Amino acid sequence: MTDHMPPDGLPLALLVEDREERMHWLAHLFETSGYAVLRERTARHARERARAAQPDLILTAADLPDMSGIELCRALCTDAQIPSSTPVFIALPESESREQRLAALRAGAWECITPPHDPDEILLKANAYVRAKRAADRMRIEGLIDAQTGLYNRQGLARRARELASQAVRDHGALTCLVLALDLEIGGPAALDDSATGALTRGVHLLQAAARRSDVIGRLGTAEFAVLAPGTDAIGARRLAERLAGSLEVGTTDAVALGLPGVRVRCGYEAVANMGYAPIEPTELLLRAAAALRTGQAEGGGWLRRFEAAAINPTPQAAS
């Protein structure tokens, strides 16, 4: 395998496996490819080690002595002490069913693998995710990333909005900003308890999974998120809003069935069809979408609103 990670600062992988043969195979695979490897045999110890060591990658078996790999995956992905940018792989048996894969992905797994098959593919995927995770870590250090969710913070959103707007002006392209509010069904997000924090974390993962690769997601408030969508006009903005809201609603159905908080979605947006003809300050685009969430023109049954200038700055009526 030649696609090694850069030598400056070994990436750290946490392997969770109680079968000696498979643990040895995975450890050898990653160690010979430039990783430092931590090993744990139980889910409880793995979670403790992940909190303390902050690994770049976590890979868990599907069957552990004290918990299933899917349950561990869900716990890791909703743990506020483990960055949401940390990729989690789950190793499923060769006889895996489609239902097992879907359950793992719903629990927050980034990839399902079947060692000892396809070692090159495992490493290529791991390296790609680890590079993205480390880039997010650098952005966090530079103050552009929200520490709790791993998304852009307000400053990071403003920077990315300027970059996207500049490109759209050059290309005479469209640019949209959506602002989504996730209303937790336990009295609102003002004081988040553990279950509400888990619901919010699930919401973040669902947003990331449903968004397009070109979209930029950031956090504006406790439970408010902005999505910058290049190449997207008003029609596309409505479709994107519907897809994101639909994903959140479907993704929280299982959580509600388990007695966990559900999420109600509200969305405001502003769309510019041609930034070359109608340039707008990038921060103004963010402000308009945020204003639309509260005072915009209602669409889609009221949960979706578009920015309406008159609602913010009414034009005086001419005297008759």
N, C-alpha and C positions, 0 to 999 in steps of 0.2 A: 504494500500500500504506500503510495507516494504522497498522498494529500495530507501531510502532517500539519499540525498547528504551528504557528510561529514560535521560535524558541524563547522569546522574551516573555518570561512568566508562564510557567506550565499551567495549562488549564486543569481544573480539578474535577474529577468525576467521582460521584458517590454511587457504588454498586450495592444493591440490596438483594441478596440471594443466599439461600441456606443450602443449596446443593453444591457440593464442593467442585464437581466436574465443570458445571456451567459457570460458577464463579471464577474458576481458574481460567477458563477460555475467555471470558469477558475481560478479566484483569489483564491477561496477556495481550489481548487485542488493543486495549487502550494504552497500556504502558509502552508497548513497542511503537505506538503512534504519537508519542510525545505528551501523554497525559500523566498527571499524578493521580493515584487511585486510592480512595478510601473504601473499606469493605464493612458491611453490616449484614447481620443475618435475620434480624427481626424488624418489624415496622416501627416499634416503639423506639428502639435505639437509632434507627435510620432518621426518624423525625428529629430526635435530639441532636444527632450529628449534623443534619442539614441546617438546623438553626445556628449551631456553633461555628461550622466550617464555611457556610455560604458557598457551596460548590457551584461550578459552572454548568454541570449536567448531573441529573439524577436518573438512574436506570434501575427499575425494580422488577423483580419477578412477579408473575401473576399469582403465585401461591406462596405465601409465607406462613411461618408457624403461628403467628398471633393475629394475622389480619390478611385479607386478600390484597393483592397488588392494586386492584381497582379502588378499594377503600383507602389504601395508603395514598394513592395518587390524588384522590379527592381531598384528603386531609392536607397533603403538601400544598395543593393549589389554592386552598382557602386559608392557609396559615399566614397571618400578617407578618410573621418574623422571617418568612422566606420570600425573596423578591419574586413578583409575578413574571419577571423576565427569565426565570430559571427554567430551562427545558426539562421536561420529565418524559422519559421513555418507559414503556412497559413491555416486558418480554412475555409474549403469549406462546402457548404450545403450538406445534404444527397443526394440530386438530382444531384450532380455533374456529369458531363460528363467526358469521357476520354480526350476530348479536353481541358476542364478546368484544369485538372490535369497536362497535358503536358504544357499548357501555364504557369501555376504556376512554374513548374520545370524549364522551359526555362528562366523565369524571375529571377531565382536564389534561389527559395525556397528549403530548405533542406528536408522538409517533408510537406505533405498535410494531415491534420487531419480533423475529423468530430465530434467535441464535440456536445453533451455530451456522445458520444459513446467511448468505450474502454479507460477509464481513465488510467488504468494500462499501456497500450501500449503507450499512450501519454507521461506518465512520464518516462517510460523506455527509450524511444527514446530521450527525452529531457535530461535526466541524462547522457546518453552516449555521446551526442554531447557536453554538457556543460563540461564534464570531458576532452574531447579532446580539447575544446577551452581553458580551463584553463591550460592544459599542454602546449599548444602553447604559451599562455601568459607567462608562466614561462620560456620557451625557449627564448622568445623574451627578457625578462629581463636579461637572461644570455648572450645575445648577439649572439644567433645562428639563430634568425629569422629576416627576412626582415620586417620592420615595415609597409610598404605600402601594401604588398601582403599577409602577413602571412605565406609565404613559407620560407624554409631554406635560409639563406644568404650563402655567400661563405664559411665562417667559419663553419656554420652548415652542409653544404654539405660535406666539407672535413671530418668532424667528422663522419657523417653517412657513407661516402664512406669507411673509415677505418673499421668501424664496419661490413659493408656488405662484404668487401674484406676478412676480417679475417674469417668470417663464410664460405665464398666460398672456401677459401684455405683448411679449415678443411674438408669440404664436397666434395672437388674436383668438385665444381659446377661452373656454368657459371655466368658471370657478364657483363652487358652492361651499357654504359653511352650514352645517347642521349643529344645533345644540340640543342634546337629549337630557331630560331629567328623569332619573330613576326613582320613583316614589315607592319606598319600601312599605309593605302593607302591615307594618307594626307600629304605626304612629309617626312615621316620617323619619328622615335621616339625621335629625338634629343631634341626637345622642345615640351613637351606634353601639349596641352591645355586640357580643361575640357572634350571635346568629345573624344580626344585620350586617356585620362586617363580612361574614361568609357570603351572604346574598349579594353584597356589593362586589366582592371579588369574583363571584360567578358571573355577574353582569359584565364586568370588565373583560373576562375571557370570552364571553359570548359576543361582545362587540368586536373584539379583535378577530374572532373566527369568521364573523359575518361580513366584515368590511373587506373591500377590495385591497389588493396589494399596494395600489397607488394612493389609497386614502391615508390621511394623517389623523391620528386620534390623540386627544389630550384631555386633561382634567381641569375643569374651570372651578368647581366647588366640591362640597362634600359628596354629592351624588349628581353632579352635572358634568356632562362631557361634550366636547366639541369634536366634530369630524370635518376636516377640510378635504373636499373632493374635487380634484382637478379634472377638467374635461367634462364637467357635469352641469347641465343647464337646469331650469326649473322642473321640467318633466323628469329628468334623471334624478333630481334631488328628492322628489316625491317617491320615486321608486326605491331609492336608496333608504329613505326614512322607513318605508313600509317593510323593506327586507330586514333592517336592523331591529325594528320594533317587533316584527314577527319572530325573529330569532330569539330575542329576549323572552317573549311570551312562551314560546315552545320550550326553551331551555330551562325555564323556571317551573314548568308543570310538575316535573318529578320532585323538585324540592318542596313544593307546596304539599304534595301527596305525603311527604315525610314529615310534615309539620313545620317546615322551615319557612322563612318569610318569602312572600312573592314580590313581584315588581310590577308596577304600573308605569308605562312609558308615556311621556309627553315630549313633543319635539317642536322646535322652531327653526326656520331656515331663511337664508337669503341666497339668491342665485344671480350671477352675472353671466349673461350669455356670451359676451365678447369683451374681454378685459382690455383689448386694444382700442375698442370704440368707446367703452364706458369704464375707464379706469376708476378704481376705488382704493382708498388706503386699506391695506390688509387688516389693520386693527379695527377699522370701521366695519369691515365685513364680519368680524367676530362679534362686535358690539351689536350689529343689526340682528344677527341670528339669535343672540342672547335676549335682545329686546322682543323679538318675535315670539319667543317661548311664552312670554307673559302677556303681550298686548297685540300680537300680530293678527292678521286676518285668518279666521278659522277655516281649515280644510279638513277633510278626512274625519268627519264626526267630532271635531273639536280637539282631538289629541295632537293634531298637526296644524301649525300656524306659520304663515309666511310674513316676512317683515312688511309693515305698512307704514310709510313715512308719516302719514297723516295722524297715526296713533301716537307718534312721538312729538311731532311738531306741526300741529294743524295749520293749514293755510287759511288766513282770514278771508271771510266771505266778502265779496264785493258788495257795496251798498246798492240797493235797488232803487 
